[in-house]
Amino acid sequence: MNLSFFDQFLSPSLFGIPLIALAITIPWLIFPTPTNQWLNNRLVALQAWFINRFTLQLMQPLNLGGHKWATLFTALMLFLITINLLGLLPYTFTPTTQLSLNMAFAIPLWLTTVLMGLFNQPIISLSHLLPEGTPTPLIPILIIIETISLFIRPLALGVRLTANLTAGHLLMQLIATAAFVLISIMPIVALLTSLILFLLTLLEVAVAMIQAYVFVLLLSLYLQENI
């Protein structure tokens, strides 16, 4: 029974074709494209307002050199939010519960920010490995610690997103199973359990959006250190 709880995190396939590819493609198909006409519908207007506000909030602390990343960060934000929210629907699959997918996003983007810093401002980038005013005997130890923390950053990005979504989905399934079992034994308790499940679902919607924002926000902070 315990193993069946984790079946939802397995990458499903149909006729030998992994459906994770379909789940990754769907977000790009559901967003409406603004037209060249004067009037758009409310959905397009709301979408444009959200994208503008998010981009402004994300790019405001960055230097002008980091504004080139606005399109990439906005697209990544919308992509992560969409697949996280679609994964909450019944009979669906959440690709971001797979650590491999999250690391595929985290490692290249993090590595790009590091290489940009080493190429554009090598002295400043390397100075982050050693805090100012460090006693001489502690210099080798702090350099090792800061180097390890630097290489842990992409792992922390991927694991944070995977762990939060996996824990939420697993908790929802556990509570839903308890409500299903109790409905014939203790209907009142099952009703209260269903109420808790509803509140948890609302919380998971917020978590799905917040974790996508945190993922992109941390990438922007890493970029800020290297521009």
Wavefront OBJ file of the C-alpha trace (Angstrom):
o trace
v 0.000 0.000 0.000
v 2.842 2.359 0.832
v 4.434 1.835 -2.556
v 1.205 2.734 -4.362
v 1.329 6.230 -2.881
v 4.456 6.916 -4.906
v 3.090 5.610 -8.198
v 1.853 9.111 -9.013
v 5.456 10.306 -9.203
v 6.465 7.740 -11.821
v 6.779 9.066 -15.340
v 3.815 7.514 -17.209
v 4.030 6.242 -20.758
v 1.522 5.320 -23.449
v 2.460 2.899 -26.225
v 6.067 3.259 -25.129
v 5.971 7.064 -25.456
v 6.775 8.983 -22.238
v 3.900 11.332 -21.457
v 6.221 13.745 -19.697
v 6.989 15.158 -23.146
v 3.286 15.902 -23.628
v 3.034 17.449 -20.159
v 5.950 19.756 -20.959
v 4.435 20.775 -24.302
v 0.924 21.610 -23.045
v 1.838 24.864 -21.194
v 3.008 26.457 -24.435
v -0.317 25.681 -26.104
v -2.828 26.997 -23.571
v -1.690 30.610 -23.279
v -3.500 32.922 -25.697
v -1.368 35.032 -28.011
v -2.110 38.789 -28.120
v -3.226 40.035 -31.506
v -2.453 43.217 -33.392
v -6.010 44.453 -32.989
v -6.894 47.349 -30.710
v -9.128 45.282 -28.448
v -8.263 42.036 -26.703
v -10.315 39.877 -24.415
v -10.077 40.001 -20.625
v -7.916 36.875 -20.430
v -5.223 38.355 -22.664
v -5.360 41.649 -20.747
v -5.016 39.846 -17.409
v -2.183 37.745 -18.774
v -0.333 40.831 -20.036
v -0.821 42.623 -16.702
v 0.525 39.642 -14.751
v 3.557 39.257 -17.017
v 4.363 42.979 -16.856
v 4.065 43.138 -13.071
v 6.154 40.019 -12.551
v 8.851 41.146 -14.976
v 9.011 44.581 -13.333
v 9.239 43.060 -9.856
v 11.944 40.626 -10.925
v 14.093 42.996 -12.991
v 13.941 46.028 -10.697
v 16.858 44.993 -8.414
v 19.055 43.959 -11.369
v 21.470 46.106 -13.314
v 20.781 46.984 -16.927
v 22.912 44.060 -18.035
v 20.544 41.629 -16.359
v 17.476 42.993 -18.144
v 18.419 40.898 -21.166
v 17.269 37.892 -19.155
v 13.742 39.246 -18.670
v 12.199 37.208 -21.483
v 13.881 33.993 -20.352
v 12.917 34.413 -16.698
v 9.328 35.341 -17.544
v 8.923 32.364 -19.864
v 10.425 30.042 -17.244
v 8.125 31.462 -14.576
v 5.000 30.931 -16.679
v 6.139 27.449 -17.646
v 6.763 26.321 -14.064
v 3.528 27.819 -12.757
v 1.508 26.156 -15.500
v 2.903 22.656 -15.136
v 2.705 22.902 -11.339
v -0.968 23.890 -11.456
v -1.860 21.370 -14.166
v -0.355 18.666 -11.977
v -3.038 19.334 -9.347
v -5.811 18.232 -11.710
v -7.099 14.642 -11.443
v -5.460 12.018 -13.662
v -2.543 14.272 -14.499
v 1.197 14.131 -13.982
v 3.457 16.838 -12.545
v 6.805 16.880 -14.388
v 8.403 19.089 -11.721
v 8.183 16.240 -9.207
v 11.025 14.692 -11.213
v 14.408 15.828 -9.918
v 16.006 15.206 -13.306
v 13.762 17.789 -15.000
v 14.339 20.410 -12.322
v 18.095 19.892 -12.456
v 17.950 20.208 -16.238
v 16.624 23.739 -15.681
v 18.779 24.640 -12.681
v 22.253 23.512 -13.749
v 22.516 25.213 -17.185
v 21.049 28.507 -15.962
v 23.202 28.573 -12.826
v 26.306 27.649 -14.821
v 25.569 30.410 -17.322
v 25.418 33.035 -14.578
v 28.714 31.798 -13.106
v 30.481 31.791 -16.471
v 29.156 35.277 -17.226
v 30.613 36.538 -13.972
v 33.978 34.892 -14.593
v 34.109 36.285 -18.123
v 32.888 39.837 -17.480
v 34.240 40.523 -13.981
v 36.550 37.703 -12.870
v 38.040 39.532 -9.882
v 34.668 40.428 -8.363
v 33.292 36.928 -8.994
v 36.267 35.249 -7.345
v 36.123 37.698 -4.436
v 32.784 36.183 -3.438
v 34.712 33.081 -2.375
v 36.523 35.009 0.361
v 34.735 37.520 2.644
v 36.563 40.758 3.307
v 38.571 40.887 6.523
v 38.991 37.127 6.874
v 41.899 36.116 9.168
v 44.793 34.555 7.273
v 44.598 31.096 8.924
v 40.920 30.779 7.937
v 41.398 31.718 4.282
v 41.845 28.157 2.890
v 38.925 26.805 4.903
v 36.551 29.597 3.879
v 37.519 29.271 0.219
v 36.669 25.569 0.329
v 33.379 26.215 2.130
v 32.319 28.993 -0.259
v 33.265 26.867 -3.267
v 31.161 23.983 -1.983
v 28.240 26.313 -1.309
v 28.582 27.684 -4.840
v 28.306 24.229 -6.404
v 25.416 23.267 -4.098
v 23.248 26.105 -5.430
v 21.819 24.266 -8.478
v 21.206 21.164 -6.368
v 19.336 23.265 -3.817
v 17.238 24.810 -6.595
v 16.180 21.462 -8.008
v 15.692 19.678 -4.693
v 13.637 22.543 -3.219
v 11.158 22.495 -6.075
v 10.978 18.699 -6.186
v 10.640 18.219 -2.426
v 7.905 20.811 -1.922
v 5.715 19.545 -4.747
v 6.302 15.869 -3.904
v 5.478 16.381 -0.225
v 2.300 18.293 -1.048
v 1.043 15.728 -3.559
v 1.815 12.860 -1.193
v 0.020 14.538 1.701
v -3.022 15.200 -0.473
v -3.158 11.551 -1.507
v -2.827 10.362 2.087
v -5.685 12.594 3.271
v -7.849 11.658 0.275
v -7.288 7.959 1.010
v -8.220 8.492 4.657
v -11.431 10.317 3.662
v -12.355 7.528 1.230
v -11.818 4.839 3.878
v -13.693 6.716 6.627
v -16.737 7.658 4.546
v -18.463 4.321 5.264
v -17.262 4.003 8.866
v -17.395 7.535 10.280
v -19.115 9.912 7.839
v -18.674 12.982 10.055
v -14.938 12.396 10.385
v -14.747 11.770 6.639
v -16.507 15.100 6.039
v -14.011 16.917 8.241
v -11.172 15.126 6.479
v -12.579 16.228 3.127
v -12.678 19.811 4.386
v -9.018 19.527 5.369
v -8.289 18.128 1.922
v -10.008 21.101 0.296
v -7.992 23.569 2.368
v -4.818 21.649 1.600
v -5.626 21.812 -2.109
v -5.893 25.606 -1.883
v -2.572 25.626 -0.068
v -1.013 23.490 -2.793
v -2.202 25.928 -5.444
v -0.375 28.681 -3.577
v 2.704 26.466 -3.113
v 2.769 25.638 -6.835
v 2.882 29.333 -7.700
v 5.241 30.364 -4.902
v 7.788 27.634 -5.639
v 7.901 28.630 -9.295
v 8.474 32.241 -8.250
v 11.174 31.263 -5.731
v 12.971 29.177 -8.368
v 13.163 32.107 -10.783
v 13.861 34.642 -8.026
v 16.904 32.718 -6.787
v 18.197 32.475 -10.345
v 17.858 36.246 -10.656
v 19.802 36.701 -7.399
v 22.568 34.469 -8.717
v 22.586 36.544 -11.882
v 22.768 39.769 -9.863
v 26.002 38.603 -8.235
v 27.668 38.086 -11.617
v 26.695 41.161 -13.642
l 1 2 3 4 5 6 7 8 9 10 11 12 13 14 15 16 17 18 19 20 21 22 23 24 25 26 27 28 29 30 31 32 33 34 35 36 37 38 39 40 41 42 43 44 45 46 47 48 49 50 51 52 53 54 55 56 57 58 59 60 61 62 63 64 65 66 67 68 69 70 71 72 73 74 75 76 77 78 79 80 81 82 83 84 85 86 87 88 89 90 91 92 93 94 95 96 97 98 99 100 101 102 103 104 105 106 107 108 109 110 111 112 113 114 115 116 117 118 119 120 121 122 123 124 125 126 127 128 129 130 131 132 133 134 135 136 137 138 139 140 141 142 143 144 145 146 147 148 149 150 151 152 153 154 155 156 157 158 159 160 161 162 163 164 165 166 167 168 169 170 171 172 173 174 175 176 177 178 179 180 181 182 183 184 185 186 187 188 189 190 191 192 193 194 195 196 197 198 199 200 201 202 203 204 205 206 207 208 209 210 211 212 213 214 215 216 217 218 219 220 221 222 223 224 225 226 227
